[in-house]
Structure formats: structure tokens, C-alpha cells
Amino acid sequence: MTSTPKKPRNKRTLGQIAAEFHAAHDAALNPNTGVVTFAHSPASLRQVGGTHYKQMAVQPWDVVDDWPLEQRIGFYRGGVLKYLMRMGAKDEGALEIAKGQHYMAKLLEVLQEQSAQVAA
């Protein structure tokens, strides 16, 4: 049985990943409020580490976003914690952190939505 050779990954060092993160963070930092707001598309329109959720007619986040606010916040906080806690145990460490960061972006969107509702 022969196996197909794997396509080589474009590996980045941890320093490169950190520099990219900090550059994106600094570019997104609002100097008036000190809050980071990313100008990219909503978290629910992206997927980190594959396309399996994007191929579903109804994505898990679509279901969660119909839950009460406190439950949504808890779910997304739990997702962040899960990926941080298992870093490197399932996927490459940087990928796990990117997945956790994705959940954190979604959590930030929910919190910003909550703030907008309170302000209105």
C-alpha cells in the first residue's frame, strides 16, 4: 500500500505568529476607547481549521445565537477555555490558539451586541 505524500506546510515560528497577532491587534486598537475591534467579517462567517462547519446548512453557532444572552456568553467562554486547555494535544498548538481566538472574537461580538442593547 502506497501513501500519497503530504503537502508540506508553510510553517511559521512562534515569533512570527506573535508578531502577526500583535500587528493585527495594534491595527485594530481604538485609541479613544482602548478596545480592539477587528474590521474583518463576523466570526460566524469564518472557520479556523477546516470547512466542515461551513458546509452545514445550519451551523452550530447559528443555533447557539438563538439562545439567551447569558447562555451564549457561557458557551463562547467555554469554547475559548477548551482550546486553550487542550493546546497541542489534538492539533498543532498554534492552530488550537487560533481556534480559541476565533471563539474569543465571537464572544467579543456578543459582548459588543450586549453593550449596544444596553446603550439603546
C-alpha positions in Angstrom: 0.0 0.0 0.0 1.5 3.3 -1.0 0.6 6.6 0.6 0.3 9.9 -1.0 3.0 12.3 0.2 1.6 15.1 2.3 1.8 18.6 1.0 4.5 20.5 3.1 3.1 23.0 5.5 4.1 26.6 5.4 5.4 26.6 9.0 5.8 29.8 10.9 7.8 30.3 14.0 6.0 31.2 17.2 7.7 34.6 17.0 6.3 35.2 13.5 2.8 34.2 14.7 3.1 36.5 17.7 4.3 39.4 15.6 1.4 38.9 13.2 -1.1 38.8 16.1 0.4 42.0 17.7 0.4 43.8 14.4 -3.3 42.9 13.8 -4.1 43.9 17.5 -2.3 47.2 17.2 -4.1 48.0 13.9 -7.5 47.2 15.4 -7.0 49.1 18.7 -9.3 52.1 19.1 -7.1 54.8 20.6 -10.2 56.5 22.1 -11.5 53.5 24.0 -8.6 51.1 24.2 -10.9 48.4 22.8 -9.8 46.2 20.0 -12.4 45.9 17.2 -11.5 43.8 14.2 -12.5 45.1 10.9 -12.9 41.7 9.3 -16.0 39.7 8.7 -18.1 38.4 11.7 -16.7 35.3 13.3 -19.6 33.2 12.2 -18.6 33.8 8.5 -15.2 32.3 9.1 -13.9 28.9 10.2 -10.5 28.0 11.6 -9.1 24.6 10.8 -11.3 23.2 8.0 -14.6 23.7 6.3 -16.8 21.1 8.0 -19.0 23.6 9.8 -19.2 26.0 6.8 -20.6 23.1 4.7 -23.5 22.6 7.1 -26.9 24.0 6.2 -27.3 25.2 9.8 -24.0 25.8 11.7 -23.8 25.2 15.5 -23.2 28.9 16.0 -26.5 29.6 14.3 -28.2 27.5 16.9 -26.3 29.0 19.8 -27.0 32.5 18.7 -30.7 31.9 19.3 -30.0 31.1 23.0 -30.5 33.7 25.8 -27.6 36.1 26.1 -26.1 34.6 29.3 -26.1 31.1 27.8 -24.4 32.4 24.6 -21.7 34.1 26.7 -21.1 30.9 28.6 -20.9 28.8 25.5 -18.3 31.0 23.8 -16.3 31.4 27.0 -16.2 27.6 27.3 -15.0 27.3 23.7 -12.1 29.7 24.4 -11.2 27.7 27.5 -11.4 24.4 25.7 -8.9 25.3 23.0 -6.5 27.0 25.5 -6.6 23.9 27.8 -6.0 21.4 25.0 -3.3 23.4 23.2 -1.2 21.0 21.3 -3.0 17.9 22.5 -5.2 17.4 19.4 -4.0 19.9 16.7 -0.8 21.9 16.4 -0.6 24.4 19.3 -0.8 27.4 17.0 -4.0 26.0 15.4 -5.6 25.4 18.8 -4.8 29.0 19.8 -6.3 30.3 16.5 -9.4 28.3 17.2 -9.6 29.8 20.7 -9.0 33.2 19.3 -11.9 32.6 16.9 -14.2 31.8 19.8 -12.9 34.9 21.6 -13.8 37.0 18.5 -17.3 35.6 18.6 -17.5 36.3 22.3 -16.4 39.9 21.8 -19.2 40.3 19.1 -21.8 39.1 21.6 -20.5 41.4 24.3 -20.5 44.3 22.0 -24.0 43.5 21.0 -25.0 43.4 24.7 -23.4 46.8 25.2 -25.2 48.2 22.2 -28.6 46.9 23.6 -27.9 48.5 27.0 -26.9 51.8 25.4 -30.1 51.9 23.2 
